[in-house]
């Protein structure tokens, strides 16, 4: 059996509009489809879908990477120049960045770490 890459990821979010703006403006993803309770975005290599709570769970619930499930996810960045542009954009948008910007990833790589509006850790990882 063989797969050929990630097709899409779907995240359940608290505030669809706020999350859509984060992934569009901070992560550079293009909106490809949207409805009242969902939004699809792409970076041309995979798609990210956002949807609001389906089961009427409390809106106070917040992401916790210490629970079973998603720890974090990463965008691949091809050059240091692009990584620096992402860092500048996040700072311009006043989005908090861990370690004040570009840092090591504890595995010999280079990355930027931040969080989306629901507290999900998002990484921009230099290829």
C-alpha positions as CSV (number, residue, x, y, z in Angstrom):
1,X,0.0,0.0,0.0
2,X,1.2,3.5,-0.9
3,X,-0.1,7.0,-0.4
4,X,1.1,10.0,-2.3
5,X,0.8,12.9,0.2
6,X,-1.6,14.7,2.4
7,X,-4.9,15.5,0.6
8,X,-6.5,17.6,3.4
9,X,-6.8,18.3,7.1
10,X,-10.0,19.4,8.8
11,X,-9.9,21.4,12.0
12,X,-12.9,22.0,14.3
13,X,-12.7,25.7,15.3
14,X,-14.5,27.9,17.8
15,X,-14.8,31.0,15.6
16,X,-14.8,30.2,11.8
17,X,-14.3,33.8,10.7
18,X,-11.3,34.4,13.0
19,X,-9.7,31.1,12.0
20,X,-10.3,31.7,8.3
21,X,-8.6,35.1,8.6
22,X,-5.6,33.6,10.5
23,X,-5.0,30.8,7.9
24,X,-5.5,33.2,5.0
25,X,-3.5,36.2,6.2
26,X,-0.9,34.7,8.5
27,X,-0.3,31.4,6.6
28,X,-1.0,32.7,3.1
29,X,-3.6,30.1,2.3
30,X,-6.1,30.9,-0.4
31,X,-9.9,30.4,0.2
32,X,-11.2,27.8,-2.2
33,X,-14.7,27.3,-0.8
34,X,-16.8,28.5,2.0
35,X,-20.2,28.1,3.5
36,X,-22.0,29.2,6.7
37,X,-20.3,26.5,8.9
38,X,-17.2,25.6,6.9
39,X,-14.3,27.0,4.9
40,X,-11.8,25.3,2.6
41,X,-8.3,26.8,2.0
42,X,-5.2,25.7,0.1
43,X,-1.5,26.4,-0.2
44,X,-1.5,24.5,-3.6
45,X,0.0,21.4,-2.0
46,X,-2.9,20.3,0.3
47,X,-6.2,21.8,1.5
48,X,-7.2,22.8,5.0
49,X,-10.8,22.7,6.0
50,X,-12.2,24.6,9.0
51,X,-15.6,23.8,10.5
52,X,-17.4,25.0,13.6
53,X,-18.5,22.6,16.4
54,X,-20.8,20.0,15.0
55,X,-22.3,18.7,18.3
56,X,-23.0,21.9,20.1
57,X,-20.1,21.5,22.4
58,X,-19.3,24.3,24.8
59,X,-17.7,27.3,23.1
60,X,-15.3,27.6,26.1
61,X,-13.5,24.5,25.1
62,X,-9.9,25.2,24.0
63,X,-7.4,23.0,22.2
64,X,-5.0,21.1,24.4
65,X,-2.1,19.5,22.7
66,X,-1.6,17.2,25.8
67,X,-4.8,15.3,25.0
68,X,-4.9,12.4,22.6
69,X,-4.9,13.7,19.0
70,X,-3.2,16.6,17.3
71,X,0.0,17.9,18.9
72,X,0.8,20.4,16.1
73,X,1.2,20.7,12.4
74,X,3.7,22.3,10.1
75,X,3.9,24.2,6.8
76,X,7.0,23.5,4.8
77,X,9.0,26.5,3.8
78,X,11.6,26.2,1.0
79,X,14.0,29.1,1.7
80,X,15.3,31.1,4.6
81,X,14.2,34.2,2.8
82,X,10.6,32.9,2.8
83,X,10.9,32.0,6.5
84,X,12.0,35.6,7.2
85,X,9.1,36.9,5.2
86,X,6.7,34.8,7.3
87,X,8.3,36.0,10.5
88,X,7.8,39.7,9.3
89,X,4.2,39.0,8.3
90,X,3.3,37.4,11.7
91,X,4.9,40.3,13.5
92,X,3.1,42.9,11.3
93,X,-0.2,41.1,12.1
94,X,0.8,41.1,15.8
95,X,0.5,37.3,16.1
96,X,2.5,36.0,19.0
97,X,5.6,33.9,18.0
98,X,7.3,31.5,20.2
99,X,11.0,32.2,20.9
100,X,10.6,35.7,19.4
101,X,10.9,34.4,15.8
102,X,13.0,32.0,13.9
103,X,14.4,29.3,16.1
104,X,15.7,25.7,16.2
105,X,13.1,23.0,16.3
106,X,15.0,20.7,18.8
107,X,15.6,18.2,16.0
108,X,18.3,20.1,14.1
109,X,15.9,22.0,11.9
110,X,14.8,25.7,11.7
111,X,11.3,26.9,12.2
112,X,8.8,29.5,13.5
113,X,6.2,28.4,16.0
114,X,2.9,30.2,16.7
115,X,-0.6,29.3,17.6
116,X,-3.9,29.7,15.7
117,X,-6.9,31.4,17.3
118,X,-7.9,28.2,19.1
119,X,-4.4,27.6,20.5
120,X,-3.4,24.9,18.0
121,X,0.3,25.0,17.5
122,X,1.3,25.9,14.0
123,X,4.9,25.6,12.7
124,X,6.6,27.0,9.6
125,X,9.5,24.6,9.0
126,X,12.5,25.3,6.7
127,X,12.9,22.4,4.3
